[in-house]
Structures are given as C-alpha cells and as structure tokens.
C-alpha cells in the first residue's frame, strides 16, 4: 500500500506513534522514527520495523525546538532522499486546573503539541510537496473539540492543531498534498495506563462502545489517510473515540 514511500513519525517510540510506525512499515513504507528520551525504545521500534524489509532510522529531536527540528528534518531528507508522509504525533500532558496551572506547564504543552506540528511541517513541506502526492497527518484529540476539565493547555494545543490542519490543507492543496487530523478519545497507552481505575471506569461509561480504544485502531486510520484511498479527503478531522464526542 505504501511501498517505496518514506514516512516521518514523531513521538514514534511508544503508544500511538509506535503503532503507526509499525503499521506503515508493514505496508512497505520506509520510516524515520522521531523520539525524545529513551533511545532503547526507539531502537526497538527500528528493529521491529526493519523486520518488514524496509529502511528505518531513528532521530532524537525535541520538536518544540525550532533550530533542532530544522537540522533533523534536513538530515532525514538527506538520508531518505524524499519524504511523502508526515505524521505529527508527539505530545505531552501537564494537567491541572486552569487557576492552578503554572505558566511553564501551559507553555510546555503548547510548545510540543502545537508548535512542534508547525516546526515539523515547515521543514519537511518542501520535500513533501515535491513528491506530488504528499500526506500530512496531525494527531489532535477529542479534548481539542469539546474541551476537558484540567486540560486547558492540552485542549488549547489540540484545538490549535485542528486550525493548523485546516490552514495547511488549504495552502498545500495546489501541490496535491492533503492534510488531515485524527482526534483520538480514550486510547490504551502508557499515558492513560496511569489513570486510577475509577477514572477508567468513568471513561468506559461515557463511551457508547463501552471500552477504550487501542493504538492500533488509531494507526489504521492514519494508514488510510496516508494511502491513495484517501486522495480526495483534506482538511478533515476524524474522531477515533468510540462515539464519545458525537
């Protein structure tokens, strides 16, 4: 489905990013694995991806850092030659009630979750546009659609990702590049694993399908948006939330 194409995935060493990376690698895409922190986790994803017979490389990058992102993107293009697919998945949480939230916690989430999408898109856009059929996929959240108590920073960032997605879609359409967002709901990842059981039970009760989703279910939507099957879809936000936000 993606044979011979190159996909760049941020936050690719764990959770949703890892699932997207391995899903695309299985479908024949070469993958650039962007991570921060634990190199061993990224190396493990690289090994698993290479098991599908594709090229995979790892790059440590704080996507909120403008200059570093530029340098890393230039290296990716040099290493792979071309980039057709970008998945902006990297994200952090610093939850807290608005009145108690520190400026540093607000800024950190905006910088990674929103500015990071801008940085990666800016510095890979030329290569993606040259491909003639590029795909940009931004991971937003249902929190960016309906808001969420205790997540003023996260909700604002993810709402910003939706606005950035639509603007990117309009600006890049003339180059046959599509840009869409995925808005996951409660997904089973390391981030949600630390929630108390009472919170998990409450979430299940609020979801019409009565369960949390899996990273693989989000990855399947990303694969669809990266493929030719979605060639006439751009500027869209697709919820993967079990009906929670309908």
RASUL-V494548 format. One record per run of one state. SS is the DSSP state (A for helix, B for strand, O for the rest). FROM is the first residue (numbers start at 0). TO is the last residue. If there is no record, write none. Layout:
[[SS	FROM	TO] [SS	FROM	TO]]
//
This chain:
[[O	0	4] [B	5	8] [O	9	13] [A	14	25] [O	26	28] [B	29	34] [O	35	37] [A	38	49] [O	50	54] [B	55	59] [O	60	64] [A	65	79] [O	80	83] [B	84	87] [O	88	94] [B	95	95] [O	96	96] [A	97	99] [O	100	101] [A	102	129] [O	130	133] [B	134	138] [O	139	141] [A	142	145] [O	146	149] [B	150	150] [A	151	174] [O	175	176] [B	177	183] [O	184	185] [B	186	187] [O	188	188] [A	189	192] [O	193	195] [A	196	205] [O	206	211] [B	212	213] [A	214	225] [O	226	226] [A	227	229] [O	230	235] [B	236	239] [O	240	245]]
//
